[in-house]
C-alpha cells in the first residue's frame, strides 16, 4: 500500500524538491513563471498542493496576507500575491528613502576642537 494518496506526492522527486526550495526573490512575475515551469513537470499535484507550495515560497509578509484570504484556487492565490506585492512596493520605497535620509545624518564628522 502506498501512503502517497493521503499525504500527496513524495518530495524526493526532482521537480518537487526544486518546487519546495523555490523562494520569491525578485519580481512576482519571475517567481510565478519559475513556479509554473516546475508545476507543469508534475501532473500529480493537486490544486491544494500547488497553493501550499506557492504560498510557502513567498516572503513572510505576502505569505501571511495570502493565507489570511484562504484562496479557493490557484489563480486566486496568484492574484492575491500580486496585489500584496504591489501594495508592499511603495512602503519599501518610502522606508528606503527614510533610511537614506537618516544615514546622511550619521555620516562621520570631524572631532570637535578642544
N, C-alpha and C positions, 0 to 999 in steps of 0.2 A: 504494500500500500504506500502511495506517495503522499507526503504531507503538503505538497505544493498547493492544492486547491484551497486549503484553509488559510495559508499564510502568504500566498502569492508566489511568484516565480523566484527561483533561487538567485541570490545576489552574486553568486560566483560566475555567472556568465559575463563575458567581456563587456557587452553593451550595458548591462545593468550595473556593473561595477563602475563604469565611467559615468553613468547617469547618477548614481548615488554620490559620486565625488564632485559632480558639476556644481559650481558656485557662481552666483551672479556677480560678475566683475565687468565693469564697462556698461554698455547700454543694455536696456531690457530687450531691444531688438536682437542684439548679438546673442544674448542668453537664450532667448526663445528659439532662435534659429538652431543653435547647437543642441538644445534640448530636443527639438523636433527631429533633428537628424538622428539622434540616439534612440528616440522612441520609435521611429519608423523601422528600426532594425529588429525590433522585438514585438511580435504581434500578440504575445501572451499578456501584455499589460492591460489591466482593467482601467476604466475611467478613474476610479478611486486611487489606484496606484499612480497614475500619471499626475493627478492632483497632488498627492502626497510627496512624490519625488520633486515636483516642480517647486512647491512651497518650501521644502527642506533646503533647496539650493538658493533661496532668496536671502537677502540681508535681513537681520532681525526685525528692523522696523517694518519693512514691507511684508515680511512673512506673517508677523503678528496681525497686521491690518487685514491681510487677505484671509487668514484663518478666522478672524472675527466675523467676516461676512459669510462664512460657511458656504462657499460657492458650490452650486449644484452640479456643475460640469466643468470640463477643462477650459472651454472657451471663456467662460465667466471668470475663471481663475486668472487667466492671462489678462483679460480686460481690467480686472481689479488691480493686478500688479502694475500694469502700465499706468493706471490712474494715480497710484500712490508714488510711482517713480517720478511722474511729472509734478506731483504735489510736493515731493521732497526736494527737488532740484532748487527751487527758489530759496528755500530755507537754508540749504547747504551753501548757496552762493552768498546769502546775507551773513551767515556765520563766518565764512571765509573772509568776507570784507571786514567784519568787526575784528577778527583775529589779526588781519594785516594792519588795521589802523592801531590796534593796541600794541603790536610788536614794535611799531615805529617809536612808541613812547619809551620802550625799554632798550633802545639802541645804546651801545657803550658810550659813556660820557667821560670826558677827561676828569681826573681827580680835581677836587676843588683846591684852590690856592690856600695854603695855611699860613 
